[in-house]
Amino acid sequence: MSGAESAAALLASWDEQQAAYIADREGRFRITVELLELACGDSPVVVDLACGPGSLTRRVLDALPNARVVAVDHDPLLLDIAARALRPVYGDRVTVLDADLADENWPALVAGGLGGSAPDAFVSTTALHWLMPDTLLRVYSAAAALLGTGGILLNGDHFRFDRRSPALGRFSAAHDEATQRRAHRSGALSWDRWWQAARAQPGAAALAAVRDERFAERPDPPSTAVDFHLSALAQAGFAEVGTVWQLLDDYVVLGVK
């Protein structure tokens, strides 16, 4: 199996294991791509924040054949999968970039990856919850600063219900558990088993060691409800903010510059 083929297989298994934790993952992707086209046309320049192995980037590039994506992450193992899986298919339409969103220098690295182009949109799914709330606000603010008027940010993730919504929190947790049971009974890998398989791939040990070093001291961030994200987007400089998709505690939020 070639490097591109093994990476494509890892990306496919990633998608399968992630779908076990996100009940309508494809629905979330679909509205994200549709909003991109509605807001930015069919040739957007997009930055995928915390892109992982490239799931959302791939869907954007497939749905919008004239789009260009800068896919940003700081996990060397996932970036390697993204580069090997995406570049042979999409060529120079995709740039895979190593940048730490917790580092204030990431906007300069993204600007370099854009090669002088202004981004039309920032997107992210199931990723920015790894950031501390104050860091997330800085990321939203930096994204807003890079966008022109009419540019957008779309963030899809679980924004957990807090103590103000105990019943909704219970329903969401039960729904998540049922989704996971069905998927795992059907053979989807768990999060831990996927990582075990990825680390066992030829050449992955060195990348995994760098990954472990990079994230060893990162604190576990608290859960944040959707109103935090809407307020943070407004504070960051987005003129209009709102929810464009929801399934229980799974949301896609939008900021328009």
N, C-alpha and C positions, 0 to 999 in steps of 0.2 A: 504494500500500500504506500503510495507517495505521500509526501508531506501535506500536499493540498487535500488529498483524500482522507487522511487521518484527521486533519483539522476539521474538514466538513463533517466527518462522523462525530467528532466531539461536539461540534456546534449543534448537530441534530439531537444528540443525547442531552445536551444542555437544555434545548428547547423543551424536550419531553419532561425532564425533571422539573423545570420551572413551571410548566403547566400544571404540575401536581400541587403547586402552592398558590396558583393564581387561576381562579375558576374560569374566567373568560379572557385569558391572556391575548388571544387573537382579536377579540373585540376591542381590547385596549389598544393594541397595535393599529387596528383598522381605523379607529377614530383619530388617532394621532396622525396617520398618513393622510387621511381625508382632510383634516384641518390644515395640515401643511400645504396641500394643494389649493385649498380654498383661500388661504391667507397669502400664499407666496407664489402661486402659479405652478407650472409644471417643470421649472428649471431652478429650484431653490438651491442655495448654498447652505448646508445644514451642519451644525455641530452637535454630535451625539455625546452628551456628557456621561461619563462613567459607563462606557459602551459595553463592557464585558467582552465576551467573545464575538459580538457583532450581530446579535439577533435583530435589534431595531434597525441598525444600519442596513442590513440586508433587505429588510422589508421596504425601507424607504427607496433604496436603489432599484429594487424590482418594480415597485409601483410607479415610480417617477423616473423613467429612463434618462431624463436629462438632468437629474439631480446630481449634486456632488456633496459628499459627506466627509467631514473630518471627525474621525472616531477617537475619542479621548478616554484613556483610563490610566491607572497607575499600577495595575496588577500585571506583572510581566508574563505570567503564564497565560492569562486570558488574552492579553494583547498579542501574544505569539499565535494563539489559535485564530484570532480575528485576522491577523495579517496573512496567515497561510490559507485561510478559508476564503477570504474576500478578494485579495489582490488578483489571484489568477482569473477570477470571474469578472471583476469590475474594473480592473486596471487603474488608470489614473483618476477615475471617478471617486475613489476612496483613498483617504490618507489616514493611516493608523498612527496615533500620537501618544507618547508616554508623557503624561503631565499629572501632577498631584493637585487635586482640587482644594486640598487643605493648605496649599502653598500659594502665597499671594502672587507668585510669578506665572501662574497658569494662563492668565489672559494673554500675556506676551507670547507664550509658546503657541497658543491657539492662533493668534494673529499671524505668527510665522507660518503655521501649517496652512493657513488660508491663502498664503502667497499674495497678499495685497487685496484679496477680495473681501468685501464686507459680508458677514453672515446675514442670511434672511431669517434664520430660526435656530434656536437651541431646543433640543429634545432630550428626554431621559426617561427610562422606565426601570422600575424596581432597583434603584441604585442610590439615589441621593439620601435615602434614610440612613445610610452609613455615615453621614456627616453630622457633626454636632450642630444644634440649631443656629448658633452664632456663625458658624462656618457656612451653613446653607444660605443664610441671609447675605453673606459676602459673595457667595457664588451667584445668587440671583442678581445682586447689584452689579457684579462684573459683567454678567451676561447682558443686562440691560444697557450698560455703558457701551458694549460692542455693537449692539443692534441699532439700526437706523429707525426712523419713525415708521410705524407699521410692522416692524419686526415682531416676532412672537417667541415665546418660550412655552413649551408643553412638558409637563412632568406627570408621568403616570406611576402610581405607587399605592401601597397600602398606607393610608393615613388613619391610624387606629382611633376608634371612639374612646373618649376618656370618661372620667367619672360622671360627667354630665349626662351620659347616654348609656346607662348600664344595660338596658335591654338590647339595644342595638349592638353593643359590644358582645353580649352573649350570643346573639344570633350570628354575628359575623364569625366568631370563634368556632361555633358549631358547624357553620357552612364551610369554613376552611378545613376543619378536621374531616368532614365527609368527602370533600374534594380530594384530599390527600389519600384517604383510605381507598377510594375508587381507583385513583391513578396508580398507587403502589400495588394494589391487587392485580392490576393489568400489566405490571412489569416495569413501570417507570422507576428509575433510580431515585433514591433519596438524595438530599443535598450532600450528606457525608459520603455516600457511596460514589456519587459522581466525582467528587474531589479525589477520592482514592484512585479511581480509574484514570483521571487526568494526570495525577502525579506519577502514575506507573508507566506512562507513555515514554518511549525512547527520547532522551534529551530533556525531559521535563524536570529532572531532579535539581539542576542548577537554577532554573527559573523558579521552582517552588521554594528554594532556599532564599532567593532574593525576595520573593513575595512574603515569606514568613518574617524576614528581617524588617521589611518596610512597614508591616502592619502590626508588629508585636506590641508596640506601646500605644496603639490607638484605643481611646476609651470607647465603651459601648454607649451610643447616643440614646437619649430617651425617645419614646414614641411621641409623635406630634400629630395633632388633629388637623383636619382640612382647613379650619379657619386660621390656624397658624400660617399655613402656606399662602393662603390668599392675602393675609395681612403682610406677610414678608414680601410677596411679589409687589404689592402696592408700595410698601416702604422702599423697595429696591428701585423704584422708578417706572414701573409699568403703569400706563394710564388707565388700562381697563383689565380687570381680573375676574375670573369666574371658573366654575366647574363645567366641563363640557361632556363628562361621562362619569357614571358612578354605578358600581355594583356593591351594595353594602359598604364596607370600609375601603373598597378599592376605587380609586378616583383617577381621572385625568384633569389637571388644572391648567388653565391658560392665562398667560400674561401677554398683553398687547402693548408695545412701546408707544 
